[in-house]
Each structure stands twice: as C-alpha cells, then as structure tokens.
C-alpha cells in the first residue's frame, strides 16, 4: 500500500484562503472600482528551511492559478524563492522551474514535506490511499 496525495484536495486546501480575499462592488460600497474589486493573491506563512537550516515558520507562499494549474511561489526571508506546481498524478507538487527534482514525503496527518535542493517546505495536503506509484529517477 502506498500513499497518494489527492491533488484536488490539496488544491482545495491551498485555495481555501482565497475566498476571503478581495472586495466585491456593492451598493453599500460605491467607492469600489474594478481595480480594488480584484481579489488579491492569498499569502500565508509556512514552515521552511533554506540551505539546510532548521525549520522555521517564516516563508511566504503566494498562490497563482492559471492555465498550467496552481503554482506556489515560496519566498524565504532572505529573498530566495522556489516555484512549485501541483500535480494530478499523486505526487502532490513538483518543481515548476529548474532542473532539480522535488522529493515529497508524508510527515503527518495533513502535511507533506517537499525537499528541493538544500531547501525544505512543509505544506498542507490531504493524503489518501491509492495504487502503488513508481518513483522516477
């Protein structure tokens, strides 16, 4: 038995904060313009470790949904960043750019660790049982 990360549920968990963003134009808010009515990107803090440091809750995550699906940009306090893309094949997330391969590990109920180079990111996820998956080199 292997674990699979439900990308639909991962996407739901990661997009949930978006519902509270933005401001709709209403009769009670006549000053709202189309520019201010657009939702702002959801941002949250996650635990991360840059360059093999200890995990700390100090990385910002920006979510951007587009034609290629959900892209997560994780920003370290020193300005370094990584881009991750959600997948529909049970892997959870992969590197969205660069040659380094993301290694995803289940670390607890509703959490995964994503190791990429010397960096580590702890993300929310829904873990489900599924058919065995092959690891690619």
Secondary structure, DSSP 8 states (H G I E B T S, - for coil): -EEEE-HHHHHHHHHGGGGGSS---BTTBTT--HHHHS----EEEEEEESTT---EEEEEEEEEEETTEEEEEEE-TTS-EEEEEE-SSSS-EEESSSS---EEEEEETTEEEEEETTEEEEEE--EEEES------
